[in-house]
Amino acid sequence: LNEEFTVTVIVTGSDGGPLENAAVEFQAEMPGHGHGMLRQPRTVEEGGGRYRVDGVLLHMEGDWVVHLDVIAGGVADRASFEVQVE
């Protein structure tokens, strides 16, 4: 809570293999409060389908929805996860 942390994301393609050279964006929002994060995280590709997201900060307790947007080869996809911060 209210401390920056890092997230490692492993992205795979439709064939199940690692997806490299993609644009990966991490976003989070609190639907019940109508706002998102106070900072914009930075994503660094580490190779082998691994992407490190630095500077993630979930500043409030409650229900968050995390969105991972992946764009590769002109195709965009989004994965969303619910997270409870206590």
N, C-alpha and C positions, 0 to 999 in steps of 0.2 A: 504494500500500500504506500503510495506516494514516494516510491524509490525507483529510479531508472533501473531497467534490466535489459538483458539481451535474449532474443529468441532465435533459435536455429530452426530453419524450415527446410525440409527435404521435398523437392518438387520432382514428380515423375510425369512422364508423358503417357499417352494413351497405350503405348506398348509396355508400360511398366518400368521402362529404363529411366535413368536420370535425365532431367530436362535442363540443359545448359543454355546460357546466353539469353535468358528470359528477363523481362522486367517484372520484379516482384515488389508489390507495395503492401505494407501492413497498416491497417486502420482499425480503430476501435471506437465504439460509441456506446452511450448509455441511453437506450431508447426511452426509458422512463423519465429521464431528465432533459432529453432533447439536445444533448451535446456530445462532443467527442473528446479526444485527447487534447491536452494543452500544448503538446509538442509533436513535431513531425519526425518519426523515426527515419533512420538511414539504413538502406539495405546494401550489403556487400556480397557479391557472388564469391563463394569459396571453392567452387569446382565440384564435379561429380553430382550435380543437382542440389548442392547445399548452398543455402543463402542465410547469411547472418544479419539479423535486424537489430541494430543498436539504437539505444535511446528510447525504448518503450517506457511509457509512464502512465499507469492507471492511477489517477490521483484521488479517487473517491471509492469508498466502499459501495457495494451494490452489484447489480446485474449489468454486465458489459456484453457486447457482441463484437467479436473480433472478425475482421474481414481480411482475407489474403487474396489480392488480385494478382493474377499471373497473365502476362502477355508474351506470347512467343509465336513467331511465324505469322503474324497478323491475326492470331486467334487469342481472344481474351476469355478468361475463366475466373470464377470467384468461389472461394470456399469460406464459409462462415461458421463460427463456433461461439457458443454461449459460455461465458466465464463469470463465476461468482467471486467477487473480491471481498474478503472479510478483514 
